[in-house]
Amino acid sequence: MTETIAGIAVPDSRVVREATELVREAASPLLFHHSRRVYLFGMLQGRRRGLRPDPELLYVGAMFHDLGLTDKYRTAHQRFEVDGADEARRFLTAHGIAEHAATRVWTAIALHTTPGIPEFMAPEIALVTAGVETDVLGIGYHDLAADDIRAVTEAHPRPDFKRQILAAFTNGFRDRPDSTFGTVNADVLAHFAPGFVRTDFVEVIEGNAWPE
């Protein structure tokens, strides 16, 4: 039976069911509920913007977007976004999804912390970021109906979410600080990781191997 929250249907397919179980097993309740809200808020923002994503692809993008913060799927050096993107592409291709579609989901996850670009790309890419921005940053919060927000958060509560998601981010990449260069993630470590020093873009240019 198709699940519907705030007027948004969660696709009833093998891919969606198995993605849900994979994330439920690998992620904390904090990240599981956040990822489900990202799908729902992404779909709601898409409806408002007149975008028509493939719901199944958007769902996998939303559910896998923070897998790189989990113990099971994290790597030691690359950006956490790429960890989740890599696993999403493996998962989708293993389920017979076309490579071009799986790559679209990879891109959606890889770019979800890179503001100003995803909104101009395919609907699935734009709306993973839109869902994240609504749930984490409050961007677009006032564009959504209060009843829809209430329905989403009743299904997937967000108690103490601001503090807990910041802690999850910090724990997810404090041991690979170089991976935060040029990203919003550096702001998290600057606030919460003692001794963290940002890589300075100007200093990289001025101090590189070129003589001039």
C-alpha positions in Angstrom: 0.0 0.0 0.0 1.3 3.4 -1.0 2.3 5.6 2.0 1.2 9.3 1.7 2.4 12.1 4.0 1.3 15.7 3.4 -0.1 14.7 0.1 3.2 13.3 -1.0 3.3 9.6 -2.0 6.3 7.5 -1.1 6.7 5.1 -4.1 5.8 1.5 -3.3 8.6 -0.3 -5.1 11.3 -2.8 -4.3 13.9 -0.1 -4.8 12.3 2.2 -2.3 11.6 -0.5 0.2 15.1 -1.8 0.2 16.6 1.7 0.3 14.5 2.4 3.3 15.7 -0.7 5.1 19.3 -0.1 4.2 19.2 3.4 5.7 17.2 2.4 8.7 19.8 -0.2 9.5 22.9 1.9 8.8 21.9 5.3 10.1 20.8 6.7 13.5 17.2 7.6 14.0 18.3 11.3 13.7 19.6 10.7 10.1 16.8 8.3 9.1 14.1 10.8 10.0 16.0 13.7 8.5 16.5 11.8 5.2 12.8 11.0 5.0 11.9 14.6 5.6 14.4 15.6 2.9 12.4 13.5 0.4 9.0 14.9 1.6 10.2 18.6 1.7 12.0 18.1 -1.7 8.7 16.9 -3.2 6.8 19.7 -1.6 9.2 22.3 -2.9 9.1 20.7 -6.3 5.4 20.9 -6.4 5.6 24.6 -5.6 8.3 25.2 -8.3 6.5 23.2 -10.9 9.2 20.5 -11.1 8.4 16.9 -11.8 11.2 14.6 -10.5 11.2 10.9 -10.7 10.0 10.1 -7.2 11.9 6.9 -6.9 15.2 8.5 -7.8 14.5 11.5 -5.6 13.7 9.1 -2.7 17.0 7.3 -3.1 18.9 10.5 -3.3 17.3 11.9 -0.2 17.7 8.6 1.8 21.4 8.1 0.8 22.5 11.7 1.0 24.0 11.4 4.6 25.2 7.8 4.5 28.7 9.2 4.4 28.2 10.2 8.0 27.5 6.6 9.1 30.1 4.2 10.4 29.2 1.6 7.8 29.6 3.8 4.7 32.1 6.5 5.7 35.5 6.5 4.2 38.7 8.0 5.6 39.6 10.8 3.2 37.0 11.8 0.6 34.1 14.1 1.1 31.2 12.5 3.0 28.8 13.5 0.2 30.8 11.4 -2.2 30.6 8.4 0.2 26.8 8.5 0.0 26.8 9.2 -3.7 29.0 6.3 -4.5 26.8 3.9 -2.4 23.6 5.2 -4.1 25.0 4.6 -7.5 26.1 1.1 -6.6 22.7 0.4 -5.1 20.8 1.7 -8.1 22.8 -0.1 -10.7 22.6 -3.3 -8.7 18.8 -2.9 -9.0 18.9 -2.5 -12.7 18.5 1.3 -12.8 20.1 2.8 -15.9 23.6 4.3 -15.5 22.5 7.8 -16.6 19.7 7.8 -13.9 22.1 6.4 -11.2 24.6 9.1 -12.1 21.9 11.8 -11.7 21.3 10.5 -8.2 25.1 10.5 -7.6 25.2 14.1 -8.7 22.3 15.1 -6.5 24.0 13.7 -3.4 27.5 14.9 -4.2 26.3 18.5 -4.7 23.8 18.8 -1.8 26.1 21.0 0.2 27.1 23.1 -2.7 24.6 26.0 -2.8 23.9 28.0 -5.9 24.4 25.2 -8.5 21.9 22.3 -8.0 18.8 24.5 -8.5 19.7 24.9 -12.1 20.1 21.2 -12.8 17.7 18.2 -13.2 14.7 18.1 -10.8 16.1 15.2 -8.7 19.4 17.2 -8.2 17.6 20.4 -7.5 15.2 18.9 -5.0 17.5 16.8 -2.9 19.3 20.1 -2.2 15.9 21.9 -1.7 14.8 19.3 0.8 18.1 19.5 2.7 17.9 23.3 2.7 14.4 23.3 4.1 15.1 20.8 6.8 18.5 22.0 7.9 18.7 25.7 7.0 15.0 26.7 7.0 15.3 27.9 3.4 11.8 27.8 1.9 10.2 27.0 5.3 7.7 29.9 4.9 6.9 28.8 1.4 5.3 25.6 2.6 1.8 25.3 4.1 1.9 25.0 7.9 -0.4 21.9 7.7 2.1 20.2 5.3 5.1 21.0 7.6 3.1 19.6 10.6 2.2 16.4 8.7 5.8 15.8 7.8 7.2 16.5 11.3 4.5 14.4 13.0 5.5 11.4 10.8 9.2 12.2 11.2 9.8 14.3 14.3 12.8 16.5 14.7 13.4 17.0 18.5 16.6 19.0 19.3 17.4 18.7 15.6 19.6 21.7 15.2 22.0 20.6 17.9 22.0 17.0 17.0 22.6 17.4 13.3 25.5 19.7 14.0 27.0 17.0 16.2 26.4 14.4 13.5 28.2 16.6 11.0 31.1 17.2 13.3 31.5 13.6 14.2 31.2 12.7 10.5 34.2 14.5 9.2 36.3 15.8 12.1 38.8 13.0 11.3 39.0 14.0 7.6 39.2 17.8 7.9 41.0 18.3 4.5 37.8 17.0 2.8 36.0 20.2 4.0 38.1 22.6 2.0 35.9 24.9 0.0 32.7 23.6 1.4 30.1 24.7 4.0 31.4 21.8 6.1 34.4 23.8 7.1 32.1 26.1 9.1 31.0 23.2 11.2 34.6 22.2 12.1 35.5 25.8 12.7 32.8 26.0 15.4 33.0 22.6 17.0 36.5 21.0 16.4 39.2 22.5 18.6 42.4 23.1 16.7 40.8 23.0 13.2 42.5 25.4 10.8 40.8 26.1 7.5 42.8 25.7 4.3 43.0 29.2 2.9 42.3 29.4 -0.8 44.4 32.6 -1.2 47.3 31.0 0.6 47.1 27.9 -1.6 47.4 30.1 -4.7 50.2 32.2 -3.3 52.2 29.3 -2.0 51.8 26.8 -4.9 54.7 25.6 -7.1 54.3 28.2 -9.8 57.0 30.9 -9.6 54.6 33.6 -10.6 
